[in-house]
Amino acid sequence: MSSAVVVIAPPVQAASYRDSAHGSAVDRPAMSGYAIGNCAHCHEMHASLAGVEPEPSGGSPHPYTVFADNFTSGATAGSYLVTDNFCFYCHGEGFEVVQAVANADYSTTFGGGSLGTLPQSILAAFNQTSYHNLGDIQTFMTTGDGAAMSSWYTSSSNPCNACHNPHLAKKNFGSSSVFSAPLASAISKPGDHFNLWGGSETMAAYSGYEPPYADRTSEAREPDGTVVAAGGDGSGQAAKTPDYIGFCTDCHNTTNTIESSTLPPTLRPIDWSSSGDKHGGLSRDVGIDIREPFASAQAGTTNFVLSCLDCHEPHGASNIMLLRSRVNGEDMGLREVSTTNDMGALCQRCHKDDAAAGYGSADQWRYIHHESSDAPYPGPPNFCKGCHNTTAGYATPVAGASQPRIHCGQCHFHNSDDSWMLGVRSEEYTGRTTF
């Protein structure tokens, strides 16, 4: 049964709903005879249809008159089920799904991944190694810092709505191909729910944004697969990429405290400004070995500002910390990024590893090579073991290497500097940013 409460949407939503993905495509089979996009496909205004409650039947009214529970707040860890979240009834898999919708992840849709080899639904994306925990989102939006910027969100809202307005969100991919329509925005800022974000707000607003490869061999670039050779003008691709920095930092910034039950307990603050991280607006180091398309472009810029989705999936990933399975035109390949210390597979998609830079051989563990000028490493050589050791949390010795390699994640992470020096040779600590 469903309640008879009628929810009137604000005019801006009502005017745009017909252009949205749901307004142009939603077609729940149980509502046979209703036009595609009819509100009744999601909202049941009456207790029955022709004397029977349409499937799936819940037996009681639900907030906002949706046909099933909006969100089961207890689903905060482990594998999600279709019944845990109203959106999974279409964006999911299994017999409970009422209208299956294919949703490949970002690595596939805009990153050049092979269609069919990675998650093909939002539910599958969430049921991986790391994910945006829906229970944590609910807490943040109702009792955390998110509540102060989103008065529209209630305890009965769906966590997916924190980033998506279902009455406005557009379809930005095709069912049979990738690289479809990156600027057909599907997202709305938590602090600006009643407007889409990313249709006109693009990465072109950031000086130094260089769109990465979607395919390294063909030199196709994200987000739509246009071929731009290394050293070519990538500004056109930047103008096709939504401003994910502005979007993600609505929550992930230097002010908000974000607690997680499935990632590190308190997520690191993100400062993508000119005084923050080097992968953000802070001027980059020069003289480091980087790969294309950045190597040919570095002469013309003091920095490369990365989009959050150049490295991260928005829903979930098989790697830790929502790290993409394909970055800068290549699959991770060498090894999964499966532990907090093993970040080399990600870093070497843009930074040259030892073998590529001419140091060591391909059969060694491949980590980024540091020249002596890279940082004030402790010396003389007898202090090397301050970092290169075999204690827990550090790399084990590698055949043929004079010292064990160190995992990138030991020193490089959001909001990091060389404070690790304090435990080795405090007099050489500089506070220098290392990410």
FENSULPE-V698693 format. One record per pair of residues at least 6 apart in sequence whose ideal C-beta (glycine too) atoms are under 7 Angstrom apart, sorted by the first residue. I is the first residue (numbers start at 1). J is the second residue. If there is no record, write none. Layout:
{{I	J} {I	J}}
//
This chain:
{{1	47} {1	53} {1	59} {1	60} {1	61} {2	44} {2	46} {2	47} {2	61} {2	62} {2	65} {2	67} {3	61} {3	65} {4	45} {4	46} {5	65} {6	45} {7	64} {7	65} {9	167} {10	194} {12	194} {13	167} {13	168} {13	194} {16	168} {17	23} {17	167} {18	24} {18	37} {19	170} {20	167} {20	168} {20	169} {20	170} {21	169} {21	170} {21	171} {22	37} {22	166} {23	37} {24	37} {25	36} {25	171} {26	36} {26	37} {26	41} {26	42} {26	99} {27	36} {27	41} {27	99} {28	41} {28	98} {28	99} {29	98} {29	99} {30	54} {30	55} {30	98} {31	38} {31	40} {31	41} {31	54} {34	40} {34	41} {42	66} {42	67} {43	65} {43	66} {44	54} {44	65} {44	67} {45	65} {47	53} {54	67} {56	67} {56	68} {56	96} {56	98} {58	67} {58	68} {58	69} {62	68} {62	69} {62	70} {63	70} {63	156} {64	70} {64	156} {66	86} {68	86} {68	89} {69	86} {70	86} {70	156} {70	157} {70	158} {71	85} {71	86} {71	134} {71	138} {71	158} {71	159} {72	84} {73	135} {73	138} {75	84} {75	134} {75	135} {76	133} {76	135} {76	136} {76	261} {77	261} {77	262} {79	127} {80	88} {80	123} {80	126} {80	127} {82	88} {82	89} {82	92} {82	94} {82	96} {82	97} {82	123} {83	96} {85	134} {85	158} {85	160} {86	158} {87	122} {87	158} {87	160} {88	123} {89	96} {89	97} {89	98} {90	97} {90	98} {90	99} {90	100} {90	101} {91	101} {91	103} {91	121} {91	122} {91	123} {92	121} {92	122} {92	123} {93	121} {93	123} {93	124} {102	120} {102	121} {102	175} {103	120} {103	121} {103	122} {104	115} {104	118} {104	120} {104	173} {104	178} {105	118} {105	119} {105	125} {105	313} {105	315} {106	309} {106	313} {106	314} {106	324} {107	113} {107	118} {107	313} {107	324} {107	325} {107	326} {108	115} {108	118} {108	178} {109	173} {109	178} {110	178} {110	179} {110	182} {110	222} {110	223} {111	214} {111	222} {111	324} {111	326} {112	214} {112	215} {112	220} {112	326} {112	329} {113	325} {113	326} {115	178} {118	325} {119	125} {122	315} {125	313} {125	315} {125	316} {126	315} {126	316} {128	316} {128	317} {128	318} {129	317} {129	318} {129	319} {129	320} {130	263} {130	316} {130	317} {130	319} {130	320} {130	321} {130	322} {131	315} {131	316} {131	322} {132	315} {132	316} {133	260} {133	261} {133	262} {134	159} {135	261} {136	259} {136	260} {136	261} {137	159} {137	162} {138	159} {140	146} {140	258} {141	147} {141	150} {141	153} {141	162} {141	190} {142	153} {142	155} {145	256} {145	257} {146	190} {146	251} {149	190} {149	191} {150	190} {150	191} {150	193} {152	193} {153	162} {162	190} {163	187} {163	188} {163	190} {164	186} {164	187} {164	188} {165	188} {165	193} {165	194} {168	188} {168	196} {169	186} {170	184} {170	185} {170	186} {171	184} {172	180} {172	181} {172	182} {172	184} {172	186} {173	180} {174	180} {179	224} {179	225} {182	223} {182	224} {182	240} {182	241} {182	242} {183	198} {183	199} {183	240} {183	242} {185	196} {185	197} {185	198} {185	199} {185	242} {187	197} {187	198} {187	247} {188	195} {188	196} {188	197} {189	197} {189	247} {189	250} {190	250} {190	251} {191	250} {197	247} {198	242} {198	243} {198	247} {201	242} {201	243} {201	246} {202	238} {202	239} {202	241} {202	242} {202	243} {203	209} {203	238} {203	241} {203	243} {203	307} {204	235} {204	238} {204	239} {205	243} {206	245} {206	305} {208	301} {208	302} {208	303} {208	304} {208	305} {209	238} {209	305} {209	307} {210	234} {210	293} {210	294} {210	297} {210	304} {211	221} {211	222} {211	234} {211	237} {211	238} {211	241} {212	222} {212	293} {212	310} {212	328} {212	329} {213	219} {213	220} {213	221} {213	293} {213	328} {213	329} {214	220} {214	221} {214	222} {214	225} {214	329} {215	329} {216	329} {216	330} {218	227} {219	227} {219	228} {219	229} {219	230} {220	226} {220	227} {221	228} {221	234} {221	237} {222	237} {222	241} {223	240} {223	241} {224	240} {226	236} {226	237} {228	234} {228	237} {230	292} {230	293} {230	296} {231	296} {231	297} {234	293} {241	307} {244	307} {244	308} {244	309} {245	272} {245	307} {245	308} {248	308} {249	270} {249	272} {251	258} {252	258} {252	270} {253	269} {253	270} {254	269} {254	271} {257	266} {258	267} {259	265} {259	266} {260	267} {263	321} {268	413} {268	414} {268	415} {269	415} {270	414} {271	277} {271	280} {271	415} {272	280} {272	281} {273	280} {273	281} {274	281} {274	282} {275	282} {276	282} {277	414} {277	415} {277	433} {277	435} {278	284} {278	285} {278	433} {278	435} {279	306} {279	435} {280	305} {281	303} {281	305} {282	303} {282	433} {283	302} {283	303} {284	302} {284	303} {284	304} {287	373} {288	351} {289	351} {289	352} {289	357} {289	369} {290	298} {290	350} {290	351} {290	352} {291	350} {291	351} {291	352} {294	304} {294	350} {311	323} {311	324} {311	327} {311	346} {312	322} {312	323} {312	324} {313	322} {313	324} {316	322} {317	323} {317	324} {317	325} {318	325} {318	336} {319	325} {319	336} {319	337} {319	338} {320	337} {320	338} {320	339} {320	340} {323	337} {323	346} {325	331} {325	332} {327	346} {327	349} {328	349} {328	350} {330	349} {332	345} {334	345} {334	366} {335	345} {337	343} {337	345} {337	346} {340	409} {341	393} {341	407} {341	409} {341	410} {342	407} {342	409} {343	407} {343	408} {343	409} {344	366} {344	367} {344	407} {344	408} {347	368} {347	408} {348	366} {348	368} {351	368} {353	366} {353	367} {353	368} {354	360} {354	364} {354	366} {354	367} {354	369} {355	361} {355	362} {355	366} {357	369} {359	369} {364	398} {364	400} {364	401} {365	398} {365	405} {367	405} {367	408} {368	408} {375	418} {375	432} {376	428} {376	430} {378	386} {378	424} {378	425} {378	428} {383	424} {383	425} {384	403} {386	424} {386	425} {387	406} {387	424} {388	403} {388	404} {388	406} {390	396} {390	397} {390	404} {394	404} {394	406} {394	410} {395	404} {395	405} {395	406} {395	407} {396	404} {397	404} {398	404} {398	405} {411	420} {411	434} {412	434} {412	435} {413	435} {414	435} {416	434} {416	435} {417	431} {417	432} {417	433} {417	434} {418	429} {418	430} {418	432} {418	434} {419	429} {421	428} {421	429} {422	429}}
//
